[in-house]
Amino acid sequence: MARIQAGVLAVVCALLGGVGLFALTAWLLIKGGPQVGKHLGLLGHYFIGYSVTWPGSLVGLVYGAFFGGVVGWSIGKIYNGIVNRRNARGSCPTGGSR
């Protein structure tokens, strides 16, 4: 089985998380309405400083990038650990080789 480059996966997930949260916040601000981003604003309970405002979208960009990177790196490391464990066994449970 192929290994995953955990660092590259972390960068990709960081970009997706950061730009994604920024874009969602910006879209709600452009869309407008009486209660802008009522549900997305609940992230402010977890991400200190985040709100559905333009400055909050920049805070969301940073938080999204950080947590996206951590999740991507963790997935890569866990996957590689499983691959290493499987490769260390070297044979199928029935005795045949892979």
C-alpha positions as CSV (number, residue, x, y, z in Angstrom):
1,M,0.0,0.0,0.0
2,A,1.2,3.5,-0.7
3,R,2.0,5.9,2.0
4,I,0.6,9.4,2.2
5,Q,2.7,12.5,2.5
6,A,1.3,13.8,5.8
7,G,2.8,17.3,5.3
8,V,1.3,17.7,1.9
9,L,-2.1,16.5,3.1
10,A,-1.8,19.0,6.0
11,V,-1.2,21.9,3.6
12,V,-4.1,20.9,1.4
13,C,-6.5,20.5,4.3
14,A,-5.3,23.8,5.8
15,L,-6.1,25.6,2.5
16,L,-9.5,23.9,2.2
17,G,-10.4,24.7,5.8
18,G,-9.2,28.3,5.9
19,V,-10.5,29.3,2.5
20,G,-13.7,27.4,3.0
21,L,-14.5,29.1,6.3
22,F,-13.5,32.5,4.9
23,A,-15.7,31.9,1.8
24,L,-18.7,30.8,3.8
25,T,-18.5,33.8,6.0
26,A,-18.0,36.2,3.1
27,W,-20.9,34.6,1.2
28,L,-23.3,35.1,4.2
29,L,-22.1,38.7,4.5
30,I,-22.7,39.5,0.9
31,K,-26.0,37.7,0.9
32,G,-27.2,39.8,3.9
33,G,-30.5,39.5,5.7
34,P,-32.0,40.2,9.1
35,Q,-29.9,37.7,11.0
36,V,-26.7,37.1,9.1
37,G,-25.0,33.8,9.8
38,K,-27.0,32.8,12.8
39,H,-25.8,29.2,12.7
40,L,-22.3,29.8,11.4
41,G,-21.9,32.4,14.2
42,L,-22.0,29.6,16.7
43,L,-18.4,28.8,15.8
44,G,-17.5,31.9,17.9
45,H,-18.1,29.7,21.0
46,Y,-15.1,27.5,19.9
47,F,-13.0,29.9,17.8
48,I,-12.3,32.9,20.1
49,G,-12.7,36.1,18.1
50,Y,-14.7,34.6,15.2
51,S,-17.9,36.2,14.2
52,V,-19.8,36.6,11.0
53,T,-18.2,39.9,10.1
54,W,-15.4,40.9,7.7
55,P,-12.8,40.9,10.5
56,G,-14.3,37.7,11.8
57,S,-13.8,36.1,8.3
58,L,-10.1,36.7,8.6
59,V,-10.0,35.2,12.1
60,G,-12.0,32.2,10.6
61,L,-9.4,31.9,7.8
62,V,-6.7,31.5,10.4
63,Y,-8.7,29.1,12.6
64,G,-9.9,27.1,9.6
65,A,-6.3,26.8,8.2
66,F,-4.9,25.7,11.6
67,F,-7.5,23.1,12.4
68,G,-7.6,21.9,8.8
69,G,-3.9,21.4,8.9
70,V,-4.0,19.5,12.2
71,V,-6.8,17.2,10.9
72,G,-4.9,16.6,7.6
73,W,-1.6,15.8,9.3
74,S,-3.4,13.5,11.8
75,I,-5.1,11.6,9.1
76,G,-1.8,11.2,7.2
77,K,0.1,10.0,10.3
78,I,-2.7,7.5,11.3
79,Y,-3.0,6.2,7.8
80,N,0.8,5.7,7.5
81,G,0.9,4.0,10.9
82,I,-1.7,1.5,9.7
83,V,0.1,0.9,6.4
84,N,3.4,0.4,8.3
85,R,1.7,-2.1,10.6
86,R,0.2,-4.0,7.7
87,N,3.5,-4.1,5.8
88,A,5.4,-5.3,8.9
89,R,3.2,-8.4,9.0
90,G,4.2,-9.2,5.4
91,S,1.8,-12.0,4.7
92,C,-1.9,-12.8,4.6
93,P,-3.5,-14.5,7.6
94,T,-4.0,-17.6,5.5
95,G,-0.2,-18.0,5.0
96,G,0.1,-16.7,1.5
97,S,2.1,-13.7,0.5
98,R,0.5,-10.5,-0.8
